[in-house]
Amino acid sequence: MKKIAGLLVAVLVILSIYNDMDKGTLPAAKNTRIESNDKKVEKEILPFFEHTVKPGDTVISVLDSYSKSPFEVPVAKAVEDFKKLNDGIDPQKIKFGHTYKFPDYSKGD
């Protein structure tokens, strides 16, 4: 009798493990995709100007030459804003002859 009870318990455990692995016991979360519009909003809010890079230009030199007042924005913020406007392009890898979007900090004043 003990052998039959042990066998029934083992079958019950195996079936419950199989059911848990196959279908799960918790309600499945719906795989809804939530897209963040933060990048789109930041791109729209962040004013910019386009500039075709010349040999020797850097992001900071372009921003400094475009600005009418001394460049007062932290370099880290300028680099981050440049990356946002240009789909993550590294500012150190800009190529002359190409046109990029540069953040325009003069419009915020």
Buried (B, 14 or more C-beta within 10 A) or exposed (E): EEEEEEEEEEEEEEEEEEEEEEEEEEEEEEEEEEEEEEEEEEBEEBEBBEBEBEEEBEBBEBBEEBBEEEBEBEEEEBBEBBBBBBEEBEBEEBEEEEEBBBBBBEEEE
